[in-house]
Structure formats: structure tokens, C-alpha cells
């Protein structure tokens, strides 16, 4: 991946969906904001993170992180503050104060049409990427932000959004690309709910960060085309609003879903062209 200077890696920290808002934050004019996807490199009791530039980020507010439920997540999206004086360019370490964090779960790849048919049964509200964080950790790791309909629980929470929803990404290496996407790697994102009978109660929409390993898709594309794709294009289905109105049983019936008018298009080659050229030259 192209190495960017540390100061250019981050935009100003902003609020995240799924944000853990209870973390402490002290204003300090000597600190700079950071915001990015990170790899979780340690476990309960003492946390550290690695960023895409290979730096280990060590939180100074370890106690706050005990409040976060990391589950089985291997990545997180994180906002933090750091003092430039704490950057060690020899050991590649930085001391940080975490100001917000959302664990990012890893979801499955689908490998054939029969898997897709048995898996896909729910549309999305929308699909995008976080505008403030690079959508890749490396050339095989993709992060997506998905919005979808969920049921409000009796206590007013959206716990059902985590327990009854899962996601899958499919790449058909044999499909002929559409002319507009002839230089792109085109995949389709699918949504599965455990009980479609709850659709009539799924009247709220929520968002979730998703992580996918795209190594097999990238390798297949590169083998077939001899180069990296210009973009990653993610197709997905949304409700046909003309079918249901406020009748969520009809609105969320996957049989009525339609292809999203504007698939998600994520630049790819511009991030990783140097890696590709280096491996070719070597």
C-alpha cells in the first residue's frame, strides 16, 4: 500500500455509527486527531492496535476500553488523539488516547450461485463507505458501511440488528463484465435475516461496519486480467418502495427487491498500484 506521511493519514475525528460514546476525552491543544480502521493486536486487559502504515497504537486510557465489547472482531474503526512527540519512527509505535471505537466484525464470502440463493433474503437500505477512513487495511481487506432495516426491541434497543442479521459478499469470476465496469472488480453484497416473519416489525434502519477478506476475488481478477482492478464495485438490492409503502412485510420481501440504482464504487488501483508494480518487478 502507498505509504502516506503520518500527518496526512487522518482527517478530523468525527462521530461514528456504533460509536462507544462513554470513552473519556480531554481537550489538549498539543494533540492531533486520528481516525482510521485498525487491527486489534491484543486482548482483554491490555489493548493495542496496528494501523495500515504498520504503527502500533498503544492507548493510554486502557480502563476505558474495558467497557467495549470486542466480541470476536479482529478490526475496529477508531478515533483518537495523539501527541506527535510520542511517535517513535524506529519502533513504529505511538501513544494515543482513544476517543471512540466500534469493533468491526468479519463476514463471509459466498462462492457459488447456490450459496447465494440459499443465503440472500433481505434488501439493504443503503451501502457505502466511511468518508473519513480509507476503506482498506491492505489490498485484501475491505471495509463497508451497510444500512438496513431492523426491529426495535421492547426496551427500545436494536439488539435484533446484531443477532438476526448477517452478510455475504460474492464474486463471480466467470461473469462477463458490463461495459461500464470493464476494468473493475464487480462483487455483490447480500443480506440474510434469520426470521423473515419479523419483517413487518423491521421498521427502523440501522448501520453496521462490515469487514470482508477479498483476497480470493482480487487474485482471481488479477489472474484473469493481468492487472489490478481500477475500482471495486459493490452491487446490492434495495426495497422497491412502490411495492410496500409502509407495509414492511411487502417492502422487505426480497422477491420484490430491486438492484440499487447506483452501485457502490470504491477506487482500488490508486491505493495499491505501487505494490503491484513492485511484485511484478521482483
Order of alpha helices (4+ residues) and beta strands (2+ residues): beta-beta-beta-alpha-beta-beta-beta-alpha-beta-beta-alpha-beta-beta-beta-alpha-beta-beta-alpha-alpha-beta-beta-alpha
